[in-house]
Amino acid sequence: MAVTTTFKVQFGYYANGTDLTLTDFTNRTQGLSTETRAAIGQLGTRTALVTFDNNDGAMTPGNGGTYSAWDFFKRGLFVSADVSNGVATSNAKLFSGVVTDFEVNDDGRNSTVTVTAVDAFQIIGRSTPKTDYAALASSPTAGAIQAVLADNVTAIPKIGQSVPSWTVSAKTTSANDTRHKWDTGEIIGAAGDVLNNNLLTAGMLTALPDASDNGRWTLGVGVLNWGELKLTFAESGTTDLPFATIARGFNTPELTNNANLTTVDTGYNVAKSNATSADKYGARARTYTVTADGATYADHGADSWANRFADSTFDVRQLDTSTAHVESHLADGSYLDWKNALERPAWYLFDVTFTPTGGSSTTETLVSAGCRISATPNNAQVTFTFLPASSYGWFTLNNDDLGILDQNRLG
């Protein structure tokens, strides 16, 4: 047997306003790509692009075909993958979002349709700028984001629902979560601007849309590392996940050694710096106006920004594999590891074991920060991006990857 990966593409619409109807377009799919990107202090994104066979004209608007009367811009696009070892199958959710572009390519002989889609929270983030956000009492990050989105509820894609279905899910319950507070008129702008400029920058905070096929838009929120599940990639993976190539590099783009935070509620200002890093790399500064509730949380946020990314490390930054490579090398019993890797493109732990040229075997512990899948009917190239766990994995008592008791991670 072998571990196989079969992609599935569906459009979803609430035809009666309350029940989601999924229509399978997998057999029409000529190729697809999905990409997930994540960064500390920023709203993560998911995008998808799918090309469909349209030689029967069924998708051409006004053509009298099966789907010619559909308004694709009011429908959700859902991409997943069935991962099987020949005995058992598990479905990995890869993308859920809304259509933003629909392009028909027709030369009179051959016709294709290319659909572009983005996660629902990118649409919400582009809401009309507001100056009258309702006041928020002290709240954890998930609750604060919920409040911002609730003030922009009319921007949430409905895909046929009478009332849009959405939620914010706390992925971590870390005591290091930031609490937020603001009064009416203290935060201004579109929802995405508020989240990226004021809220997620208040601490080491992360937010990434979930992928599902239930039509309920879910935004996952957490503090750095989201879970203890750790997967392993190896050059000659059998029980471990196999990879084809890796690229290593320094994490200089993320270097930070100076941070200046000002709270929107009281105007409290705090500046933190790492002199050793500044002497070595030069000043790398971040300045934010944040929703942190008071000095304690603002101080913690500034201290984390200034010290956690104060040193540049040489790590695996990118890893390439493919569904064909997995099918050829991965043991049947490890098929769920491949499913979990595809479904956890950001903020989960990975080990990568490899032998550099002229060196000996080494293992680096990393945190996933994105995944790009480019698929045709015969194969799919899969590229993961990683960040060093020592900087991006949150402190866990006596955990070899995330923190050791009495070891200083903050400088």
Secondary structure by P-SEA (a helix, b strand, c coil): ccbbbbbbbbccccccccbbbbbbcccccccbbbbbbbbcccccbbbbbbbbbcccccccccccccccccccccbbbbbbbbbbcccbbbbbbcbbbbbcbbbbbbcccbbbbbbbbbcaaaaaaaccccccccccccccaaaaaaaaaaaaccccccccccccccccccccccccbbbbbbccccccccaaaaaacccccccbbbbbbbbccccbbbbbbbccccccbbbbbcccccccccccbbbbbbcccccccbbbbbbccccbbbbbbbaaaaaacccbbbbbbcccccaaaaaaaaaaaaccccccccccccccccaaaaaacccccaaaaaaaaaaccccbbbbbbbbcccccbbbbbbbbcbbbbbbcccbbbbbbbbccccccccccccccccccccccccc
